[in-house]
């Protein structure tokens, strides 16, 4: 009986560990799903960083000079200086 108990216990332990590998909390499919979520979040973070960098550069330009203010006023508000002629081309 003792000779059969040890191999049976080892096989049972192997089955339990194998079940944890495929169906448990840290299983292979669960880890793959989490890695996909990490990649998506990293892509989202990269896009947000680009937007933040662009906004930081725009804020820096606003603090440093008036060129960006004039450009914004021309494009968004339709500013025209004195002695300038505004021409709009419709396509």
Secondary structure, 3 states (H helix, E strand, C coil): CHHHHHHHHHHHHHHHHHHHHHHCCCCHHHHHHHHHHHHHHHHHHHHHHHHHHHHHHHHHHHHHCCHHHHHHHHHHHCCCCCCCCCCCCCC
